[in-house]
Structures are given as C-alpha cells and as structure tokens.
Amino acid sequence: MTAPFSPADGADALHPTGYARPGASDKGIRLRAWQRQALETFEMAEHPNFLAVATPGAGKTTFALTAARRALVSRKSKRLAVVVPTQHLKLQWAQAAERFGIHLDPEWAAGYGALPSDVHGVVVTYQQVAANPQALRPLVRDSLAVLDEVHHAADSKSWGDSVRTAFEHAWRRLCLSGTPFRSDQSTIPFVRYEGDLACSDFEYGYGEALKDRAVVRPVYFPRINGRMEWTAPDGNVYSATFEDKLTKDLASQRLRTALDVEGEWLPAVLTQAHAQLLHLRGQDPRAGGLVIAMDQDHARGIAEILRERTGVMPTVATSDDPVASQKIARFSETREPWIVAVRMVSEGVDIPRLRVGVYATNTITDLFFRQAVGRLVRWTGGSSKQTAYMFIPDDVRLRASAFTIAEQRRHSLRRKEDPDEGFGPPPPGDERPAEEEPQLEEQLSLFAALSAVPLDEQGRPLDEQRVFEDGGDEIPDYVGGAFEPVAPVPDTGWEPVAPLPLPDPEPLPPAAPVVGPLAKRRDLREKNSAVVRELVHLTGRRHADVNSDLNRKSGIKRISEASIRQLEKRLAAAEEWLRKL
C-alpha cells in the first residue's frame, strides 16, 4: 500500500532549475511563456489524458516536472511515474527531477517491491512496462504518469496494451512528444485521434519557438550531392546522383552506397562538418558535433574515419556498450568535439552544446529525422548568434523533411523589409514518395557499394574545407534570406515553489549540497554491498544470512525498499559488526 506524503528532508534544498536566485528563501521555477500557458491548459483540462507536443529543446521536461510538482504538493497525485524510451533517459529524467526537489528511482525493477519511503516515484522504460505492467499498477494508482515520447507506445501492439494496463488507474496521464505523429498501425492508449493523426491538447512548434527568441536555435541543412555506383541484389550495376529519380528500393540502395565507410562521400562530408565545427568553436569553444550512424559497426567505422581525417578520436555511444550512458554524460560535460551514436543520442538526450550534426543513417522517417535535428536546437546562454547545422545526404526524402523545418525557420527569421525573400515550395521533384520507411533488405548480402563521390550543389567536387557564416544564404538548404541575430528575452516569471512532501513521516537529515539523493542512494547501496561481501568472507556465513541480519537491525525487508536514512543505519550496523570481528 502506498504510504501517505509528509514533509521531508531537503526537498527544497536544491534550486529547482539550477539558476541562482538572490535570497535563500526566494526560490522558484523559471517558466517560459509557452510552459506557463501549457501548465494552465493542463490544470484546467477536465479529461484525465493530456497530450503536449513541443518542439525539441523548448523545455518539455521543465513543463512536465512543474506540473508534477504542483500535483504532489497539492496531494492530488500520490506519486509520480515517468516512462521514457531508453535507459539513458531514465537517469537524465531522475537528475532533472532532483533539481525540482522530486526524487525518482531510475533503478527500480519489478521485483523490488515497495518504494523507499523517501522517494516520490519511479522512472522506467517502455520496455520495462511491457515486460511487467502489473508490477506498476499499485505504484501509479491515483498518481500522475508522464509518458515521454509517447509514440513509442505504438512500436508494437503489446507495448500499447501494456501501457494501458499499467496506467489505466493513474490519476492523470500527461503524454509528451517532440513532434506531431501518426499511428498508422497501432493506436496509442490515452491519445485522441482524428483519422490516424494524434490530436494534441497543447502544441508549441519550432516556428513559434524561434519567434519567441532565445528558446531554440535556427538549424540549417547543408545538402551534399554525390555520384554513387553499386551492385543491386538482382546483380545489375547502377550509377546515379541524388538528383536522379529512382524507385524506392533503388533510392535506398543509393543512400546506403553514399553512407559506405569505404567510399569517398562519407569521409568528405565528415571532413566538411569538422571544418564547420572548428569554425563555430572559434566563438563557442564547447560546441560539439554528433554523427548518427546506421548501426554499431557503422558507428565504429565513422569514428575511425574521424580519427584518420581530423586527428580526433570521437566518443562512440552504442547500445552494446554497457557504459554508453556514462560516455554520453561525460561528453555532455566536456569540450570533446565529436560523439557518434546510432539511436542513443537521437531522441530526448540533452546535450545543449551540440551544434553540428551529420545525418549518416538510412532511417528516413520524418519523425526520426525531426528527433535527430532536435539534438542541435537547444538554446544556451551567452551568445545572440547560435546557428546549428545538420549535414544531410541530398536524398529527396530527407530533403523534404529538411524543407519543412527550414520553411519554419525562414518564416520566423525573415527580415520584415523583405517578407517574401526565399519563401516558396521545394523545387520540382522534391515531393516525398508515398512510403517513407527504408527498404527491408532480405538480400542485403547481394548488395555491394562500389563507389561514392561527393558533389556540391552545382555538381562540382565538394570543397571539404568550406564553412558557412552564421546561416548565410549560401547554404544549400533553400534558405534564401539573411540570418537575423536573435536577442535574448527575459523569461516570463517564476513559479512559486512550496516544500515538496515526501512519504517518510520523519524529517531526514539534509544531504551534503554536492551530493544529490540519487547519487547518495546509489553510493550507499554500493557501500552496503561491499561491506556484506567482507562480512561473508570474514565470518564464513552465507550472503543471505548476513543480509537478513542487517535488514532486521535496520528495520527493512529488503535493501531495494530502504530509504537513504535506513541505508545509512544499515551501513553503520555492518561497520560496527566488522569492528567486533
């Protein structure tokens, strides 16, 4: 049974947004205008399901955690459950929640039983929900559920069914997405539809964010043409540029050929992207670059190209690496120039210093493309000029996706004295094919890339050292209009912060200011485990017996249910036992 909330230790010890504010008691959450409007709309909504669509980088997490904090303080919600697409995002959400005084357990698993008394809730992946939806039901009853990037609930019918089972008794379901989406095959629980298009209750687009200034960066799309030659699975040899019209399957084979690490196209594009990054780092030394690869082997091949061409060995973060999340976290805090990933940095991952990207994957869906571009758009303080660049193959399908974003950017940043400059439909032949998914390559072993030569927009050999100046009109992405510097504007105000209640009825001692509850809990669990191993070695008793004795002395059933205070008590008991041996 879920324990009732009560005042707790240090719930307001950390400033909720990380911004310093004068006066120890004068604290709050800084909200942008759209976040305040979305919050009011959410709280006034009568239906328990709410879908908020906000462009990547605009601050969906801040909006959701502010809504969660209000619900917890008012006791409308007993707990908070957050569902995310990846393991790395579990930690990212838990760390973000700590800045709001909300303590989420990213390490919770179905077999852990009850939550520790000093934890407000959990953050889990959609895969965890699908594996055991029944385990979450008692935790989220009468609680707020936040479903981040909710379109993942349509990845399979079983995932959607599991989400419904797990959260049908939640107090409310707040669904988040970075872009409008369709569900052509599986509908998503708790989302309304018109036809196959999801209906949002609040929407804040990229164009609106650009107009608001100092929310997102303008992104430009240098398109790189090329001449590719390959052997198709049927044995025929083909040669084509990205300007040639091909069937869906042949277009996918052409794209694969361009992205081959043994060709000339990809190394040249990586070299040009590196030159652009170095140019940006002249004014912004922490600016970073991201390459999105096709698969894990492709990512490692790209890393080797960057090493050979630039002398820089990039960070490689792939799902087969057990420390990939730590690598991403370290990269976000350093000045390392490049990170290469497949999908781990394409959605939701927050690395604000990323300003250059290379789209080197054959995944061409509009949703994935927009999520990838979203990694580059987050505004950071300190400069009024913050352009970002995503280098893309000049493939008609990617060109169409880039055009829709460039159109919003152009409309938002266009100079008032020349309102029609550069505005218009994409050139002939840019219509998106009916099917967007990359081909299923059952005969992939019969496909062979032969050569790929990069070309510029005029069909000439690519100048690998060419750089673009502040989004000027020479960028081949249909810009047509000069870049207008963006002046920062103040935020709309502060959201008052009340002390956030926690489940433990007794006040807990405040944690050291440099160690948040998440890190402290993990450290205490590791120390408890280490002392138990030493006790087992010295006493000859079984692990289970030692753990049972320590649990009894500290008043807990199992370590996964222990609060920070109980973990400290358990560790003290274990160390006292050691001293007596």
C-alpha positions as CSV (number, residue, x, y, z in Angstrom):
1,M,0.0,0.0,0.0
2,T,1.3,3.4,-0.9
3,A,2.5,5.5,2.1
4,P,1.0,9.0,2.6
5,F,3.2,12.0,1.9
6,S,4.6,14.2,4.6
7,P,7.2,16.9,4.9
8,A,10.8,15.7,4.3
9,D,14.4,16.4,4.3
10,G,15.9,18.9,1.9
11,A,13.1,18.7,-0.6
12,D,13.7,22.3,-1.4
13,A,17.4,22.3,-0.8
14,L,18.3,22.4,-4.4
15,H,17.1,25.2,-6.6
16,P,14.6,23.6,-8.9
17,T,16.1,24.9,-12.2
18,G,19.7,25.2,-11.2
19,Y,19.5,29.0,-11.6
20,A,21.0,31.1,-8.7
21,R,18.5,33.5,-7.2
22,P,19.1,36.2,-4.6
23,G,17.9,35.3,-1.1
24,A,17.8,31.8,0.4
25,S,14.0,31.7,0.7
26,D,13.3,33.4,-2.6
27,K,13.1,30.3,-4.8
28,G,11.1,29.2,-7.8
29,I,10.9,27.6,-11.2
30,R,11.6,29.8,-14.1
31,L,9.0,29.2,-16.8
32,R,8.8,30.4,-20.4
33,A,5.5,31.8,-21.7
34,W,4.6,28.6,-23.5
35,Q,5.3,26.5,-20.4
36,R,3.1,28.7,-18.3
37,Q,0.3,28.5,-20.9
38,A,0.6,24.8,-21.2
39,L,0.6,24.4,-17.4
40,E,-2.7,26.4,-17.2
41,T,-4.2,24.4,-20.0
42,F,-3.2,21.1,-18.4
43,E,-4.6,22.0,-15.0
44,M,-7.9,23.3,-16.4
45,A,-8.4,20.2,-18.6
46,E,-11.3,18.0,-17.4
47,H,-10.2,14.9,-19.1
48,P,-7.5,12.7,-17.4
49,N,-5.5,12.3,-20.6
50,F,-3.4,15.2,-21.9
51,L,-1.0,15.3,-25.0
52,A,1.5,18.1,-25.1
53,V,3.5,18.4,-28.3
54,A,6.5,20.8,-28.0
55,T,9.5,21.1,-30.3
56,P,12.7,19.5,-29.1
57,G,14.8,21.9,-27.0
58,A,11.8,24.0,-25.8
59,G,11.7,22.6,-22.3
60,K,9.1,19.8,-22.2
61,T,10.8,18.3,-19.2
62,T,10.6,21.5,-17.2
63,F,6.9,21.8,-18.1
64,A,6.2,18.2,-17.0
65,L,8.1,18.4,-13.8
66,T,6.5,21.6,-12.8
67,A,3.1,20.0,-13.4
68,A,4.2,17.0,-11.4
69,R,5.5,19.1,-8.5
70,R,2.2,21.1,-8.3
71,A,0.3,17.8,-8.2
72,L,2.4,16.3,-5.5
73,V,2.4,19.5,-3.3
74,S,-1.4,19.7,-3.6
75,R,-1.6,16.0,-2.9
76,K,-3.8,15.5,-6.0
77,S,-1.2,12.9,-7.0
78,K,0.2,10.3,-4.6
79,R,3.3,9.6,-6.6
80,L,4.9,10.2,-10.0
81,A,5.8,7.6,-12.7
82,V,7.8,8.7,-15.7
83,V,8.1,6.4,-18.8
84,V,10.9,7.0,-21.3
85,P,12.3,5.3,-24.4
86,T,15.8,4.5,-23.3
87,Q,17.9,3.5,-20.3
88,H,20.0,6.7,-20.6
89,L,16.9,8.9,-20.4
90,K,15.9,7.2,-17.1
91,L,19.0,8.8,-15.5
92,Q,18.5,12.1,-17.3
93,W,15.0,12.5,-16.0
94,A,15.9,11.4,-12.5
95,Q,18.7,14.0,-12.4
96,A,16.4,16.7,-13.8
97,A,13.7,15.9,-11.2
98,E,16.3,16.3,-8.4
99,R,16.6,20.0,-9.4
100,F,12.8,20.3,-8.7
101,G,13.1,18.5,-5.3
102,I,11.5,15.4,-6.8
103,H,13.2,12.1,-6.0
104,L,12.7,9.4,-8.6
105,D,14.3,6.0,-8.6
106,P,15.7,5.1,-12.0
107,E,16.9,1.7,-10.8
108,W,13.5,0.4,-9.8
109,A,12.7,-3.0,-11.1
110,A,9.5,-5.2,-10.9
111,G,10.9,-7.4,-8.2
112,Y,11.9,-4.6,-5.9
113,G,8.5,-4.4,-4.1
114,A,7.5,-1.2,-2.3
115,L,9.3,2.1,-3.0
116,P,11.7,3.5,-0.4
117,S,9.8,6.0,1.9
118,D,11.9,9.0,0.7
119,V,11.2,8.5,-3.0
120,H,8.4,10.2,-4.9
121,G,8.2,7.7,-7.7
122,V,10.0,5.9,-10.5
123,V,11.3,6.4,-14.0
124,V,11.1,3.3,-16.2
125,T,11.4,2.4,-19.9
126,Y,8.6,1.4,-22.2
127,Q,10.3,-2.0,-22.4
128,Q,10.1,-2.4,-18.6
129,V,6.4,-1.5,-18.8
130,A,5.8,-4.1,-21.5
131,A,7.7,-6.8,-19.5
132,N,5.6,-6.5,-16.4
133,P,2.7,-3.9,-16.5
134,Q,1.1,-5.5,-13.4
135,A,4.0,-4.5,-11.2
136,L,3.4,-0.8,-11.9
137,R,-0.3,-0.8,-11.2
138,P,-0.2,-0.5,-7.4
139,L,2.5,2.2,-7.6
140,V,0.7,4.5,-10.0
141,R,-2.9,4.2,-8.7
142,D,-4.1,7.7,-8.1
143,S,-0.8,9.1,-9.3
144,L,0.5,11.2,-12.2
145,A,2.0,9.3,-15.1
146,V,4.2,11.1,-17.6
147,L,4.7,9.3,-20.8
148,D,7.7,10.8,-22.6
149,E,7.9,10.5,-26.4
150,V,4.6,8.6,-26.2
151,H,4.6,7.5,-29.8
152,H,6.9,4.6,-28.6
153,A,3.8,3.0,-27.1
154,A,2.8,2.3,-30.7
155,D,6.1,0.4,-31.5
156,S,4.1,-2.8,-31.1
157,K,0.6,-3.7,-30.1
158,S,1.8,-5.5,-26.9
159,W,3.6,-2.3,-25.8
160,G,0.4,-0.2,-26.2
161,D,-1.6,-2.8,-24.3
162,S,0.9,-2.9,-21.5
163,V,0.9,0.9,-21.2
164,R,-2.9,0.8,-20.9
165,T,-2.8,-2.0,-18.3
166,A,-0.1,-0.3,-16.2
167,F,-1.6,3.2,-16.1
168,E,-5.4,2.9,-16.5
169,H,-5.9,3.7,-12.8
170,A,-3.4,6.6,-12.7
171,W,-4.9,9.9,-11.5
172,R,-3.8,11.6,-14.8
173,R,-1.7,10.7,-17.8
174,L,0.5,13.5,-19.2
175,C,1.8,12.4,-22.7
176,L,4.7,14.2,-24.3
177,S,6.1,14.3,-27.8
178,G,8.6,16.4,-29.7
179,T,6.7,16.5,-32.9
180,P,3.1,15.6,-34.2
181,F,2.9,12.0,-35.1
182,R,0.7,9.4,-36.8
183,S,-0.1,5.9,-35.7
184,D,-0.6,4.0,-39.0
185,Q,-0.7,0.5,-37.4
186,S,-1.2,0.7,-33.7
187,T,-3.1,3.3,-31.8
188,I,-1.7,4.7,-28.6
189,P,-3.6,4.4,-25.3
190,F,-4.7,7.7,-23.7
191,V,-4.3,9.6,-27.0
192,R,-7.2,11.0,-29.1
193,Y,-7.1,10.7,-32.9
194,E,-8.6,12.3,-36.0
195,G,-8.1,9.6,-38.6
196,D,-4.6,8.3,-37.9
197,L,-3.3,11.7,-36.7
198,A,-2.8,12.2,-32.9
199,C,-4.7,15.2,-31.6
200,S,-2.7,17.3,-29.2
201,D,-4.2,19.3,-26.3
202,F,-1.4,21.8,-26.4
203,E,1.2,22.4,-29.2
204,Y,4.3,24.6,-29.4
205,G,6.1,24.3,-32.7
206,Y,9.6,25.0,-33.9
207,G,8.5,28.2,-35.7
208,E,6.8,29.5,-32.6
209,A,9.9,28.8,-30.5
210,L,12.1,30.7,-33.0
211,K,9.7,33.7,-32.9
212,D,9.9,33.7,-29.1
213,R,13.7,34.2,-29.3
214,A,16.2,32.6,-27.0
215,V,14.3,29.3,-26.9
216,V,15.8,27.3,-29.8
217,R,18.5,27.7,-32.4
218,P,17.9,28.2,-36.1
219,V,19.1,25.0,-37.9
220,Y,20.5,24.9,-41.4
221,F,20.8,21.9,-43.6
222,P,23.8,21.7,-46.0
223,R,22.8,19.1,-48.5
224,I,25.6,17.1,-50.1
225,N,25.0,15.6,-53.5
226,G,27.1,12.7,-54.9
227,R,27.5,10.1,-57.7
228,M,27.1,6.6,-56.4
229,E,27.7,3.3,-58.1
230,W,26.5,-0.1,-56.7
231,T,25.6,-3.6,-57.4
232,A,21.9,-4.3,-56.6
233,P,20.7,-7.6,-55.2
234,D,19.5,-8.6,-58.7
235,G,23.1,-8.4,-59.9
236,N,22.6,-5.2,-62.0
237,V,25.1,-2.4,-61.6
238,Y,23.6,1.1,-61.2
239,S,25.0,4.6,-61.2
240,A,23.1,7.7,-60.0
241,T,23.3,11.0,-58.3
242,F,20.8,12.2,-55.7
243,E,19.1,14.2,-58.4
244,D,18.1,11.1,-60.4
245,K,14.7,9.8,-59.8
246,L,14.7,6.1,-58.7
247,T,12.4,3.5,-57.4
248,K,12.0,3.3,-53.6
249,D,14.4,0.2,-53.4
250,L,17.0,1.7,-55.7
251,A,16.8,5.1,-53.8
252,S,17.5,3.2,-50.5
253,Q,20.5,1.4,-52.1
254,R,21.8,4.7,-53.4
255,L,21.7,6.1,-49.9
256,R,23.4,3.1,-48.4
257,T,26.2,3.4,-51.0
258,A,26.7,7.1,-50.1
259,L,27.0,6.2,-46.4
260,D,29.5,3.4,-47.0
261,V,32.6,4.0,-44.9
262,E,34.8,2.7,-47.8
263,G,33.6,5.3,-50.2
264,E,34.7,8.9,-50.7
265,W,31.3,10.6,-50.0
266,L,31.1,10.0,-46.2
267,P,34.7,10.9,-45.4
268,A,34.4,14.1,-47.3
269,V,31.2,15.1,-45.6
270,L,32.7,14.3,-42.2
271,T,35.7,16.5,-43.0
272,Q,33.5,19.4,-44.1
273,A,31.3,19.0,-41.0
274,H,34.5,19.1,-38.8
275,A,35.7,22.3,-40.6
276,Q,32.3,23.8,-39.7
277,L,32.6,22.7,-36.1
278,L,36.1,24.2,-35.8
279,H,34.7,27.4,-37.2
280,L,32.0,27.6,-34.6
281,R,34.4,26.6,-31.8
282,G,36.3,29.8,-32.6
283,Q,33.5,31.7,-30.8
284,D,32.0,28.8,-28.8
285,P,34.8,26.6,-27.6
286,R,32.4,24.0,-26.1
287,A,30.5,23.5,-29.4
288,G,30.1,19.8,-30.2
289,G,29.2,17.6,-33.1
290,L,27.0,14.5,-33.5
291,V,27.1,11.8,-36.2
292,I,24.1,9.5,-36.4
293,A,25.2,6.1,-37.9
294,M,23.3,3.2,-39.4
295,D,24.4,0.5,-36.9
296,Q,27.1,-0.3,-34.4
297,D,29.7,-1.4,-36.9
298,H,29.0,1.7,-39.0
299,A,29.4,3.9,-35.9
300,R,32.9,2.4,-35.2
301,G,33.8,2.8,-38.9
302,I,32.8,6.5,-38.8
303,A,34.8,7.0,-35.6
304,E,37.9,5.6,-37.4
305,I,37.3,8.0,-40.3
306,L,37.1,11.0,-38.0
307,R,40.3,9.8,-36.3
308,E,42.2,9.5,-39.6
309,R,40.8,12.7,-41.2
310,T,40.8,15.1,-38.2
311,G,43.2,13.5,-35.7
312,V,40.3,13.4,-33.2
313,M,39.0,10.1,-31.7
314,P,35.3,10.7,-31.0
315,T,33.2,9.3,-28.3
316,V,31.2,6.3,-29.5
317,A,27.9,5.5,-27.7
318,T,26.1,2.4,-28.9
319,S,23.6,0.2,-27.1
320,D,26.0,-2.8,-27.0
321,D,28.4,-0.8,-24.7
322,P,27.4,-1.2,-21.0
323,V,28.9,2.2,-20.2
324,A,27.4,4.1,-23.1
325,S,25.2,6.2,-20.8
326,Q,28.3,7.2,-18.8
327,K,30.1,8.1,-22.0
328,I,27.1,10.3,-23.1
329,A,27.0,12.0,-19.7
330,R,30.8,12.7,-19.8
331,F,30.7,14.0,-23.3
332,S,27.9,16.5,-22.4
333,E,30.1,18.0,-19.6
334,T,33.4,18.2,-21.6
335,R,34.8,20.0,-24.6
336,E,35.3,16.9,-26.7
337,P,34.4,17.7,-30.3
338,W,32.5,14.6,-31.6
339,I,30.2,11.9,-30.5
340,V,29.0,9.1,-32.8
341,A,25.8,7.1,-32.0
342,V,23.1,5.0,-33.7
343,R,19.9,5.8,-31.7
344,M,21.1,6.6,-28.2
345,V,21.6,10.3,-28.9
346,S,18.8,10.7,-31.5
347,E,15.8,11.2,-29.2
348,G,15.4,13.0,-25.9
349,V,19.1,13.1,-24.9
350,D,20.0,16.5,-23.7
351,I,23.4,17.7,-24.8
352,P,22.9,21.5,-25.3
353,R,26.4,22.1,-26.7
354,L,25.7,20.1,-29.9
355,R,25.7,22.5,-32.9
356,V,26.8,20.4,-35.8
357,G,25.3,17.1,-37.0
358,V,25.9,14.6,-39.7
359,Y,22.9,12.5,-40.7
360,A,24.7,9.3,-41.7
361,T,21.8,6.8,-41.2
362,N,19.4,5.2,-43.7
363,T,16.5,5.7,-41.4
364,I,14.4,8.3,-43.3
365,T,11.1,8.6,-41.4
366,D,10.1,12.2,-40.8
367,L,9.7,11.6,-37.0
368,F,13.2,10.1,-36.6
369,F,14.7,13.0,-38.7
370,R,13.0,15.6,-36.6
371,Q,14.1,14.0,-33.3
372,A,17.7,13.9,-34.6
373,V,17.6,17.5,-35.6
374,G,16.2,18.3,-32.2
375,R,19.5,17.4,-30.6
376,L,21.0,20.5,-32.1
377,V,18.4,23.1,-31.4
378,R,18.6,23.7,-27.6
379,W,19.5,27.4,-26.9
380,T,22.3,28.1,-24.4
381,G,23.1,31.4,-22.8
382,G,26.0,33.7,-23.6
383,S,25.6,34.5,-27.3
384,S,23.0,36.1,-29.5
385,K,24.1,34.1,-32.6
386,Q,23.6,30.4,-32.2
387,T,23.2,28.7,-35.6
388,A,23.3,25.0,-35.9
389,Y,24.0,22.8,-38.9
390,M,22.8,19.3,-39.9
391,F,24.7,17.9,-42.9
392,I,22.4,15.6,-44.9
393,P,22.6,13.4,-48.0
394,D,20.7,15.2,-50.8
395,D,18.2,12.4,-50.8
396,V,14.7,13.5,-51.9
397,R,13.1,12.0,-48.8
398,L,15.4,13.8,-46.4
399,R,15.3,16.9,-48.5
400,A,11.5,17.1,-48.0
401,S,11.9,16.7,-44.2
402,A,14.6,19.3,-44.0
403,F,12.5,21.7,-46.2
404,T,9.6,21.7,-43.7
405,I,11.9,22.7,-40.9
406,A,13.8,25.2,-43.0
407,E,10.5,26.8,-44.0
408,Q,9.5,27.3,-40.4
409,R,12.9,28.8,-39.7
410,R,12.9,31.0,-42.7
411,H,9.4,32.3,-41.9
412,S,10.4,33.0,-38.3
413,L,13.7,34.8,-39.0
414,R,12.8,36.5,-42.3
415,R,13.6,40.3,-42.3
416,K,10.4,42.4,-42.2
417,E,11.6,44.6,-45.1
418,D,11.8,41.7,-47.4
419,P,8.9,39.4,-46.4
420,D,8.9,37.2,-49.5
421,E,12.6,36.6,-49.9
422,G,13.4,32.9,-50.4
423,F,9.9,31.7,-49.5
424,G,8.3,29.1,-51.7
425,P,7.7,25.5,-52.4
426,P,10.5,23.0,-52.7
427,P,12.0,22.7,-56.2
428,P,10.3,20.3,-58.7
429,G,10.9,16.6,-57.9
430,D,11.1,17.2,-54.1
431,E,7.7,15.6,-53.5
432,R,8.1,12.9,-50.8
433,P,7.4,9.3,-52.0
434,A,4.3,7.7,-50.6
435,E,6.3,5.3,-48.5
436,E,9.0,6.6,-46.1
437,E,10.4,3.5,-44.5
438,P,13.8,2.2,-45.6
439,Q,13.6,-1.0,-47.6
440,L,13.7,-4.4,-46.0
441,E,16.9,-5.8,-47.3
442,E,16.4,-9.6,-47.2
443,Q,19.1,-9.9,-49.9
444,L,21.5,-7.5,-48.3
445,S,24.4,-9.8,-48.8
446,L,23.9,-9.5,-52.5
447,F,24.1,-5.7,-52.4
448,A,27.5,-4.1,-52.8
449,A,28.6,-0.5,-52.8
450,L,31.2,0.2,-55.5
451,S,31.9,3.9,-55.2
452,A,30.5,7.2,-53.9
453,V,32.0,10.6,-54.9
454,P,30.7,13.7,-53.2
455,L,29.5,16.7,-55.2
456,D,28.3,20.2,-54.3
457,E,25.0,21.7,-55.3
458,Q,26.5,22.7,-58.7
459,G,27.6,19.2,-59.4
460,R,31.3,20.0,-58.8
461,P,33.7,18.2,-56.5
462,L,32.9,19.0,-52.9
463,D,35.1,21.6,-51.1
464,E,35.7,19.8,-47.8
465,Q,37.0,23.0,-46.1
466,R,34.0,25.1,-47.0
467,V,32.4,26.7,-43.9
468,F,29.1,28.7,-43.6
469,E,28.9,32.0,-41.9
470,D,26.0,32.5,-39.4
471,G,23.4,30.9,-41.6
472,G,24.1,33.0,-44.7
473,D,22.2,32.5,-47.9
474,E,25.0,30.4,-49.5
475,I,23.9,27.3,-47.5
476,P,22.2,24.9,-50.0
477,D,19.1,24.2,-48.0
478,Y,16.7,26.7,-49.7
479,V,17.4,29.4,-47.2
480,G,17.2,32.4,-49.3
481,G,17.3,35.1,-46.7
482,A,19.9,36.5,-44.4
483,F,20.2,35.5,-40.8
484,E,18.7,37.8,-38.3
485,P,20.6,37.8,-34.9
486,V,18.4,36.6,-32.1
487,A,18.4,38.8,-29.0
488,P,17.7,37.0,-25.7
489,V,14.5,37.9,-24.0
490,P,13.7,37.5,-20.3
491,D,11.6,34.6,-19.0
492,T,8.1,35.4,-18.0
493,G,8.5,34.8,-14.4
494,W,8.9,32.4,-11.5
495,E,6.7,29.6,-10.5
496,P,6.4,29.7,-6.7
497,V,7.8,26.6,-5.0
498,A,6.3,25.1,-1.9
499,P,8.1,22.5,0.1
500,L,7.5,19.2,-1.6
501,P,6.1,16.4,0.7
502,L,7.8,13.0,0.9
503,P,6.4,9.7,2.1
504,D,8.6,9.4,5.2
505,P,6.9,10.7,8.3
506,E,10.1,11.7,10.0
507,P,12.3,14.6,8.8
508,L,15.5,13.3,7.3
509,P,19.0,14.9,7.7
510,P,19.8,17.1,4.7
511,A,22.2,15.6,2.2
512,A,25.6,17.2,1.5
513,P,24.9,20.0,-1.0
514,V,27.3,18.5,-3.6
515,V,25.6,15.0,-3.5
516,G,22.0,14.7,-4.7
517,P,19.7,12.0,-3.3
518,L,20.1,9.9,-6.5
519,A,23.9,9.7,-6.2
520,K,23.8,9.3,-2.4
521,R,21.3,6.4,-2.6
522,R,23.5,4.6,-5.2
523,D,26.7,5.2,-3.2
524,L,25.1,3.8,0.0
525,R,23.8,0.7,-1.8
526,E,27.3,0.1,-3.2
527,K,28.9,0.5,0.2
528,N,26.4,-1.8,1.8
529,S,27.1,-4.4,-0.8
530,A,30.9,-4.1,-0.3
531,V,30.6,-4.5,3.5
532,V,28.4,-7.5,3.2
533,R,31.0,-9.2,0.9
534,E,33.6,-8.5,3.5
535,L,31.5,-9.9,6.3
536,V,30.8,-13.0,4.3
537,H,34.5,-13.5,3.8
538,L,35.4,-13.0,7.4
539,T,32.5,-14.9,9.1
540,G,32.1,-17.7,6.5
541,R,28.3,-17.2,6.6
542,R,26.1,-17.1,3.6
543,H,25.2,-13.8,1.8
544,A,21.5,-14.3,2.5
545,D,22.1,-14.8,6.3
546,V,24.3,-11.6,6.6
547,N,21.8,-9.6,4.6
548,S,18.9,-10.9,6.7
549,D,20.6,-9.9,9.9
550,L,21.5,-6.4,8.7
551,N,18.0,-5.8,7.3
552,R,16.5,-6.8,10.7
553,K,18.8,-4.4,12.6
554,S,17.9,-1.5,10.2
555,G,14.2,-2.3,10.1
556,I,13.8,-3.1,6.4
557,K,12.6,-6.1,4.5
558,R,15.0,-5.7,1.5
559,I,17.6,-3.2,0.5
560,S,15.7,-2.0,-2.6
561,E,12.9,-0.7,-0.3
562,A,15.3,1.2,2.0
563,S,15.3,4.9,2.4
564,I,18.6,6.9,2.5
565,R,18.3,7.1,6.3
566,Q,17.7,3.3,6.5
567,L,20.7,2.6,4.2
568,E,22.9,4.8,6.4
569,K,21.6,2.9,9.5
570,R,22.2,-0.5,7.8
571,L,25.8,0.6,6.8
572,A,26.6,1.7,10.3
573,A,25.4,-1.7,11.7
574,A,27.5,-3.5,9.2
575,E,30.6,-1.5,10.0
576,E,30.0,-2.0,13.8
577,W,29.8,-5.8,13.1
578,L,33.1,-5.6,11.2
579,R,34.8,-3.8,14.1
580,K,33.8,-6.6,16.5
581,L,35.4,-9.3,14.4
